[in-house]
Amino acid sequence: MERLLKSLRSKVWAGMVIGLAAASLVLALRVLGTLEFLELKAYDILLQLRSKSYSQEERIVTIGVAEADISRLGHWPITDNELAEILTTICRMQPAVVGLDIYRDLPVGDGAERLRRVFAENKNIVTVFKLGDNASPEVAKPLAAGPDTPVGFADVMIDQDGEVRRGLLFLDDGKTAVSSFALTLAMGYASGRGTQGGSDPVDPSLLKFGAATFIPLEGDDGGYSHADAGGYQYLLDFPAGGRGITHLSLGQIMDKAIPPEVLAGKIVILGSTAESLKDYFFLPVRLDGGESQRAHGIELHALSASQLLRLAFGEAGQIRTPAKWIEAVMILVFALAGAALSVRTRSFYRLAGTVAGLASLAAAAACAAFIRGLWLPLVPVLAAGVGASGLTSAYAYYLERAKRDMLMRLFSANVSKDTAQYIWEHHDKIMEDGRIKPVSLTATVLFTDIKGFTTISESMDPAALMDWLNEYMALMNQVILKHGGMINKYIGDAVMVLFGVPLSRTGTFVCKDAEKAVRCALDMGRVLEELNQKRREQGRPEIKMRVGIHTGELVAGCIGDANRMEYTVIGDTVNVASRLESYDKTYAGDVCCRVLTGETTRLCLGESFLVERVGTQMLKGKESGVEVYHISGEVTKAVENRRGQG
């Protein structure tokens, strides 16, 4: 009996060691990048299956400059005058956005001034530029484009096998972030339909565009190994493989042979498709169900913009990759499973059935997960499972069949998921059913609003008004993020900001959040005064704002469903902050930024700020009076200012 138990124990440990060794070898190969080529090819197969599930894309039209068009023009590049005429013809058909995928950093022929006027008169024209790299030089945006002309970079991420699987949302040089051509087109289209992009309210470092929050792709995510992770990347899935996108020629536009409704309300992208211009890329999918996997630049931008629109409007989900520890656990589990299953049989046919079943399970799981937007490691899982299965089977062949059942029981008893369970247990303390759990906490709410915005808006052109407001919002957003605030929502020209969420805070941390909110408001006033100085010099309308701040209990959580979910807070604290902002709009005179707080916020400030008691006021919607205080500055800064004046 002892010899039997010893043999059984040896068999279990041997299988475990083989499984661990197979998993370790596969993980090492992944780190070295040896499996990257195979993993990307498996990704391509999954991508082709996923793309077939999408419907037609009818929001985008491309206009290609083919060889016949160049022959008709008699030259290339196209002159400024000819380009201005073509853009004018397109814009008359009232597209939502026009994308010009033609580099134009130098004037060509006559018509530079006419082209400049076309850009100035059509704010929906988006142009391209190239950031460049070691292999290709930078190309600036068109000279004729004005400072407010939307522009996006056309740089493309190309994998080592020459195919394009990753898209770029932003690139930056450490100082300035610039948007991609496809993202600029998609946002321009979506904004006209009430869908905006900006910082995610839960994590301001992430981009939230409509229903989608983009998680940046890292260099080792999915099947990649040490890939260039520069910029804000995401995985392309080429929705519908290009189905439904209308492709026109430049000649059709020049002949005015296109009915206006073909372009009306759509994204229109103009660029080259001529073979001699070599503006094409290789994709991991076949376009329109054909045999070619080559796409011209305008087709690639169209596919990228189409994907972004589907994500923003909740029509599709973003392709995600699991955390590395989850991938490692999957590889280990399949390696151990392969070893465990192979220990049970010495028959070649049973072994072949085991391997086939294991591979089918891995493939089915990978396909099902990928259709739902999750890229699981198929090749490493298969390699670990099949490798461990083969090695274990070779070892188990020499052992007695009578010991097999006992070996399996012991082997199964040693397969643990403690690490995974530990992490998920902590995860459940924060999340529930895919959303943040509702929680009661004490936080500070800050409301801002522009004084006299209705009057100002009535006197301005809508486009100028939007630029005017965006300039203001951009500066205020920078100040808010600098002071650690969370921009919860925009309400017209008003902004709601939270301090002290989503984690519950107590004691001195609550007061620190209140101080941050007040300092943020005062800093917003300082920045606004600098902006107004520039506006006065330019003869443009100035901006004055009101701020209401209140600290107290509220309820924080998620509202919405799987397609559209928003993190927000509710409670009397929110109402009081809003009422403080709108209280007696004439109070404090003509100051640039008026800051009013409630009693609880005032108690948190100590003696660090210049505070004036307004008195007990009956705020709208409140049955009892609220103590109101006016904050005009910080004590230390006021002293420094007096010293400077003396």
N, C-alpha and C positions, 0 to 999 in steps of 0.2 A: 504493500500500500504506500509506504514512504517513497519507494522508487517511482511509483505512478504519480504521486503528488509532485515529486521533484521534477519529473519529466513534464508534467502539465505546467508547472510554474515556469520552467525554462522556455516552453513553447509560447506562453503568454508574453514573457519579457522579450523574447526574440521578435515576436510580431510587433510589439510596441516599439522596440528599437528600430526595426525596419521602417515602420510607419513614420517615426520621428526623423529618421535619417532621410527618407524620401521627401518629407515635407521640408526639412532643412535644406536639402539640395535644391529643391525647386525655389524656395525663398531666396537662396543665394544666387541662383541663375537670374531671378527677377531683378535683384539688386544690381547685378552686373549688366543687365540689359540684354541678355542672351535670348530671352523669350519675347522681347518687344515686337519683333517682326511678326511672329506667329499670333501674338495677342491682337495686334492691330488688324491682321487679316481676318481673324475671328470676329472682331468688332465690325469689320466691313460687311460680313455676311449678316450679322444681326441687324446692322443699319439698313441693309436692303430690305429685310423683312419688316422693320419698323416703318420705313417710308411708305410701304404699300397701304398702311392703315389710314393714311391721311386723305382728306378729300381734296377737291380742286382748289387751286389758289388763283382767285380772280381779282385780287386787289393790286396786282403788279403787271406792268407792261414794260418790255425792253425794246429799245430802238437801236439796231445794230448798224454800224458803218461797215458794209461788206466791200469786197473787192470791186464789185460792179459800181458801188457808190463812189469809190475813189476814182475809178475810171471816168465816171460821169463828171466828177468835179475837175478832173484833170490834174490834180495835185494833192499832196498831203504834207503837212497838216492842213486842216481846214482853216480858212482865214477868219479873223475876228468878225468881219462883216457877215460872212456866210453863217457863222455860228450864231450871231445875234439874230439873224433872220429865222433860223431853224428854231431857236429857243422861243422867239416871239410866236411862231406858228404853233408850237406845242402849248405854250401858256394860254393862248386864246381858247384852247379846248378845255380849260379849267381843270387841270389835274390837281390832286391834293398836294403832291410834292413832285418836283422834277430833280432828278439826280444827274449831274453832268460828270460822267466818268471819263473825262478827257483832260490830261494835264495841260495847263495853259499858263505857265509861269512867265512866259515871254510873249509879247505881242506878235501876231502873225498877220502880215498884210495890213490892209486898211480896215477901219471900223472899230478901233479900240474904244473910242468914246461912245459909239453906239452900243457896244457890248457892255460897257460900264452902266449905261442907262437901263439896259435890260435887267442887269442884276439889281440895280437900285429899285426898279419898279416892280419886280417880282420877288418878294421875300421868301417864296416857297422854293426857290432854286437852291439846291445843295451842290456844292462843288467839292472836288477832291484835291488832296495834296499827298505827298509821300514823305514819310519821316526818314526813310533810308536806313541802311546798315552798312556793314563792311563790304557787302557784295554789290550794293547799288547805291547811287547818290541820292541825296534829298531832292525833292521837287516841291517848290513852294506852291501856295494856292494861286489861283489866277490873279494877275495884276488888276484886272478890271473889277474884281470882286471887292465890295465895300467891307468896312469893319464889321457890319452886322449881317453880312451874308453867311448863312449856315455853311459849315465846311467840315469834312470828315476825312480821316486818313484812309488810304486805299491799301495799306500794307497788309500782307497775308502771311499767316503762319503755315509753313510747309514742313511736313514730317520728313524723316530721313529717306523714306522710300519715294519721295516726290509727290505724295498725295496730301490734300488739304482736309483735315478732320477737325481742326480747332479754329474757332472764330475769336476775334478781339472786340471787346467793348470799349476799352480805354487803353491808352498808353501815356506814360508820363516820364519826364526827365528829372523828377524829384522836385520840380517847382510848379509845373503846369501840366494838367491832364487834358488830353484831347480825345475826342470821340471818334469812333470808326464811322466810315461812310454808311454802312448798313444800319448802324444804330441811329445815326442822325436822320436817315430816311424814315426808319420805323417810328421814331419819336415824333417826327414832324407829322406823319400820317395819323398816329394815335392821338396826338394832342388835339387835333381837329375833331376828335370823337370823344373828348372828355377823359382820355386816359393819359396820365402823366408819368414821368419817371423822376426818380430822386433817391435820396438816402432811405434805406429801410428804417422804419420807426423803431424796430427792436434792436437792430445792429446798424448804426449809421455808416459803418465802413462798407456795407454791402449796397449794391444797386437794387432798388425796387422799381420795376417797370410794370405798371398795371398790376396784374394778378401774380406776376413772377418776381421772386427775389433770387438774384443770381449769386451763386456761390463760386468764387474764383477757382479755376482749375489750376492745380499745382503740378510741378514737374514730375512727380511720382504718382499721380492719381491714375486710377485705372490700369491699363497696360503699359503706360509710359514709364520710362526710367531715365531720370536726369534730363528730361526735356527742358527746353527753354521755356520758363514760366513767366517771362517778362510780360507786363501789362495785365489787364483784367480779361482772362480768357474763359471761354466756355466751349463745350463740345457741340459741334454742328451735327444736325441730324437730317438736313436736306429734306424738309417736309414734302411729301408726295413725289420726290425725285424730280421736281420741276413741273409736275402736271398742272395744267391750267394757266400757267404764266404765258401771256400772249407775247409773241416775238414779231416785231415789225422791222422793216428796213428803213434806212434814211431816205431812200428814194421815194417810198410811199408818203413820207412827211413832206418832202420837197415838192411832190406832185399834188399835195393836199388831197390825197385819195383816201384819207382815213376819216370816218364820221367822228364828230366830236365826242359822242358818247363812249367811244372805245377808250378814250383817255380820261374822261371826266371823272373826278373824284378819286383817281388812282395814283399810285406811285409809278412814275415814268422814269426809266433809267436810260440815258443816251450814252453809248460808248462804242468801241470798235469790236468788230467780229471778223475783220479781214485777216486772212491767214498770214499775210506779209507783215502785219503789225505784231504778231506773236503775243497777243494779250490773252493767254489762256492758262488754265490750271487743270490738274488731274484730280478727280474726285473718287471717293471709295464707292460710289453708287452710279448706276446707269441713269441718265436723264431721260425722262418720258418713256421709260420702259425699253429704250433702244440699247444698242451695243456699246455706244461711246461713253467713256467715263471722263471725257474732256469737256471742260466748261470755259467759256470766255469770261473775262472779268465781269462784264455786266450780268452774266448769268449767275456767277458766284455771289455777287452783291445782292441780286434779286432773291436767291435762295436763302441767304443769310437774313435779309430783311423779312422774308416770309416767315422764317422760324421765329424771329423776335416778335412779330405781330401775333403769331399763334400763342406764344407764351404770355404776352401782355394781355391778350383778350381771353385767356383761360381755355384756349382751344387745344392745348397740348401741354405736356409737362417737360421740364428741363431734364436732360440726361445727367444723372448724378453718379458719383462713384462712392462706394462705402469707405469707411475709415480703414486705414492700413491694418489695424488690429483685427477687424472683421474679416478682411481678406486672408490674413494669416490663419485665423481660426478656421475658415472654410477650407483652406489648403490642408491644414492639419487634420481636420475631421475627415476629409475625403481620403487622405493618406492612411489614417487609422482604419477608416471603413474598408478601404481596399485591402489592407492587410488582414483585418478581421474576417471579411467575407472569404478571402482566399484561403485562410486557415481551415475553413470548413470543407474543403474539397480537394481531392487529388485528381479528379477527372479533368481531362483537357477540355471536354465539351462543357462541363459545368464551370470550369474556369473561364472559358470564352463567354459563356452566358453571364457570368458574374461581371466580367470586365465590360461587356456590352451594356448590361443593365446599369452599371455605375456611370458609364459614359453617357447613356441616354438620360439618366437622372440629372447629371450635371448640365447637359445640353438643354433639357427641358426647363430646368430651373433658370438657366441663363437667358433663354428665349423669353420665358414668361416675365422675368424681372426686367429685361431690356425693353419689352413692349410697354412696360409701365414706367420706363425712364431710369432704371437702375442697371448700371454696367457691372456685372459680376465677373470675376476672373475665371473664364472658362478654360483656357489653355493650361494655366498652372494647376487648376483643380483636376483636370483630366490627367496631366502629367504625374501629379502626386498620387492620385488614386490608382491609375494604371500601373505606374512604376512600383508603388508599394504592393499592389496586388500581385504583379509578376514576381517580385523578389520574395514576397512571403510565400507565394505558392511553391516556388522552387525549394524553399526551406521546408515548408510543411509537407512536401511530397515524401520526405524521408521519415516522417513521424507516424506514429500509429493512429489509425482512425478512431480507435476506442477512446483516445484522450481528447478528441476534438471538441466534444460538447462541454466538458469541464473547462478546457482552455478558453472557450468563448465566454463562459460565464465570468471567469476571472478577468479576462481581457476587457469585457464590457464594464466590469466594476471599476476599472482603472481609467476609463474615459471620463474626464471632468470638464465642466463648463463654468467653474467657479469665477474665473476672471470676467467672462462675459456677463454672468449674472450680477456680479458686483457693480459693474459699470451701469448696467441697465437699471439696477435698483436705485442708484443715485440719480439716474436720468428721470425716473418716474417721480421723484420728489419735485421736479420742476415742470415736467410736461405731463399731459393727460389727454389721450385720444388725439394726438397730433397737434395739440395746442397748449399754450401756457395756461396753467391752472389759475382760476380766479383767486385772488388773494387780497385781503384787507391790509393796508399799510398806511404809513404816514409819509407824505411827500409834499413837495412844493410845486404849484402850478403857476405858470407865467403866461399871460395873454398880452399880445401886442395888436395894435390897430393903427392905421394911418389916419391922421386927423384930416377931415374934409375930403376924404378920398372920392366920395360921390361927386362932389363939385368939380374936382380935378379931372375925373374920368370923363365927365360930360364935355369938357373943353378940349380933349385930346383925340387925335386919330387912334383907332384901336391898336394898330401895329406899334405906334410910338408909345401908347400907353402900356402895352405889354412889355416893351423893351425897358421903359421907365421903371415899371414894377419889378421886372426881373433883376435889374441892376440893384435895386434896393434889397430884394429878397436874398440875392447872392451874398451881399455884405452882411446882412443880419444872420444868415445861416452860418457864416464863418465865425461870427462872434459867439453864437449859441454853442456850436461844436467846441470852440476853444474853451468855454467855461463848463463843459461836461453836460450840457443839456441835451435832452432827447426831443427832436422835433416830432410832435405827435401828429399834427395835421395842419393843413392850410385851409382857411375858411375865407375865400376871396382874398382880400388884402390883409386879413388877420392871420396870426400864427399862434398856435397853442404849443407850449413847451413844458416838458416835465423834468423835474430834478428829484432823484431818489428812487427811480424805478428801473428795472422790474424787481430787483431784490429788496426784500423788506429790511428797513433800517430803523434803528432806535437811538435814543440818547443824543449824544453830541453829533452823531452823523446827520440827524434830522436838521439840526441848526446849521451845520456846514452846508447842507443842500440849500437851505434858505439863503445863506450868505452868498452862495454861488449864483443863485437866481437874481439877487439884488445887484451883485457886481456885474452880472451879465447884462442886466437892464441898463445900468449906468454906462457900461462899455458900448452898448448899442447906441446910446445917445451920443457918446463921443464920436463914434464912427459915422453916425448920421450927420453930425455937425460938419465933419470933414467932407462928406459927400455933398452937403448943401453948399459948402464954400465953392466947390467945383461947379455946381449947378448955377450958382449966382454968376460966376464968371462966364458961363456958357449961355446965360439968359434962359435957363430952363426952370420949370417949377420946382420949388423946394418941397421937402417932405418933413412933416412933423408927426410925431407918434405919441400914443398913450400906452402905458404899461400897467397892468394889474397883476399883483402877486399875492398869493395866499397859501398858507401852509396848514395842512390838516389831514384828517383821515379820508381815504377814498378806496374804491375797489378797482383793481387793475386786472385785466385779462384780455382774452381774444373774443372778437365779435365777427360773425360771418360763417362761411362754410368752406369746404375744401377748395373751391374755385376762387374765393375771395375772402381772405381773412385779415383782420386788422387788429393790432394791439391798441388798446385804449384804456382810459380811466373814467370812472363816473363817481359822482357824489357831490355833496354840498360844497366841498372845497373847490371843485371846478366852477360851480356856479358863482361863488363869491369872487374868485379871481376874475371871471368874466365881467361881473358887475362892477368891480373896482376899476377895471380898464375903462368902462363906459360911463363911470360916475361923473356928473357935472362937468361936461366937456369944456366949460370955460374956466374951471379951476386951474390955478398956477399960471394963468396968463398965456403968453405966447412962447413958452419954453420949447426947445427942440424936442425934448423927450420927457414927458411927465410920468413919474413912477409913484403909484399908490400901493400900499400894502395893508393887510389886515393885522389884527392884534397878535395872532400867533406868530406871524413872520417877524413882527417888530420885536417880540420878546427874544427871538433867536439872534438878533443883530448886535446886542450889547451896545457899546459906545463907539463903534467903529464907523458909524455913518451919521450924516447930518439928517436928522429926523424932525419933522414938524407935525404935530398932532392936528389933524383936520377936525376931529370930533366924532361923536357918535352919530352915525348916519343911517337912515332907512334905505337900504339898497333894494332895488326892484326884486320882488319875489320873496323878500325876507320879512318875517313877521316881527322880528326884534331888531334893535339897532346893532350896527357893527362899527367897532372902533376903526377909524381910517387914519392912515399916516402917509405923509408925503416925504419921499426920500429924494434929496437933492444932490447928494454926493457922499464921498468918503471923507472922514475927518482928516486923515493924514494928507490926502491930496489937497484938501481945502487949505490946510496950514502951509503946504508947500507953495500953493498958488499965491497966498498972501505974502510969503517971504520973497517970492520972485517979483511981486509987484513993488515991495519995499526996496 
